[in-house]
């Protein structure tokens, strides 16, 4: 076990010797920052793409709603025309039935 402890101590001694690698760790941190910058750029790109898609979808939705409104207006106008035609036919029918009743 003492050999293990000595070996373990050797490992601990190597770690301080690894401290010059902290400079490379700093470089790694710089790389991380650069990756973070790349990530920010990617995020901004994704956000701008998302905004573009949402704007496009908003325009399409607006156009669809306008088309639906026009169709609803046309349907209402058609229903009004149909109702007016039915009323005119019923009026003529009532007049004709009135004449027939007068003749009886």
Residue, then its C-alpha position, 0 to 999 in steps of 0.5 A: x500500500x505504501x508503494x501505491x501511496x508513493x505512486x499516488x504521490x508521484x501522480x500528485x507531483x506530476x499534476x503541479x508539473x502539469x501547471x505549465x499546461x494551464x497556459x494551454x488550458x487558457x488557450x482552451x478557454x480561448x477556444x471555448x470563447x471562440x466556440x461560444x462566439x461561433x455558437x452566438x453566431x450560429x444562434x443569431x443565424x438561427x434566430x434570424x432564420x426563425x424570424x424570417x420564417x415567422x414573418x413569412x408565415x405571418x404574411x401567409x396567414x394574413x393573406x389566407x385570412x384576407x382570402x377567407x374574409x373575401x370568400x365569406x363576403x361573397x358567400x353572404x352576398x350570394x346568400x342574400x341574393x338567394x334569399x331575395x330570389x326566394x322572397x320574390x318567387x314566394x311573393x309571385x306564388x302568393x299573388x298567383x294563389x290569391x288570384x286563384x282563390x279570388x276566382x274560386 
